[in-house]
């Protein structure tokens, strides 16, 4: 899937477990940081993710300030490995 024109949010969602598997192989803590992220939108090269879930803890867990920047780098690398695209991950 290296042709950006073919990548949609739905196609990313359909293979998201492959991204998470790569993340788990790279760093279990990074996997824990993102495993319950909800994919919200893909606008160009910007992938918006959210941790809001009304079924968990009455809202969201927002650990953005505490999340190690290397975890985000590992996530974007895993996305690149699976889809062949470079994205900027934006946390909602």
N, C-alpha and C positions, 0 to 999 in steps of 0.2 A: 504494500500500500504506500508507495512513495509518491504518487501523483497527488498533490495537494487538492486538486480539483475534485477528486473522488472522495475525499475525507469529509464526513459530516458528523455531527454530534451523535447521531444514531449509530454510525459505524464505529465510533470511538467507544460508545457504551457497549456495543456488542462484543468487543474484544477487551474490555476494561480489566477482566480477570487476568489476562496475560500481562498487562502492565503491573498489576498488583503482585503477581508471581515474581516478576523480575525485581520489583522493589523489595519483596520479602527475601529473595536471594541476596540482594545487595546489603540490606540493613533492616533487621526486624523492627527496630524502633521507628525507622522511616515508614515502614509498612503500617505500623500501629497509628502513626500520625495521619495517614491518609486513607486507611481501608474503608472508613464509612463516609468518605466525602461523596456528595451527590454532584453529578455532572450537570451543570445548569445550562450553559450555552457555549458555543464556539463561534467567535466573531473574528474572522481572519485568522491570525495566529494567537489569539487570546482565548484561553480556555478558562471559563468561570466555574469554580467549584464552590459548594456550600456545605456547611456542616449542620445547618438547621434541620431539625427533625422533630416534629411535634410529638412523636411517639417515644422519644428518649429524653428523660430528665426534664420534661416540660419545655424544651427549647433546643438550644444549640450548645455545643462546647466550642468555645473560641480560645484556642491556645496559640493563636497566630504569634503573639508577642514572645511566647516561650519556645516556639518551634525553631529548631536549629535550621539555619539557611541551607545547610548541606542536604537536608531532607528534600527540600524543594528542588535542588539541583539533581538529586537522585531520581525524583519523580519525572522531571522533564527529560532526563536521559532515558528512562524506561519508556516514556511515550515515544521518544525518537526511535528507539530500537524496534518498537512494535509497529509504528505507523510511518516511520521515515520522515516525520515532520518535526520542526522546531516550534514549540509553543511557549507562550508566556502564561504561566498559571496564575490566575487571580483568585484570591480567596474572598468570598462574600461574607 
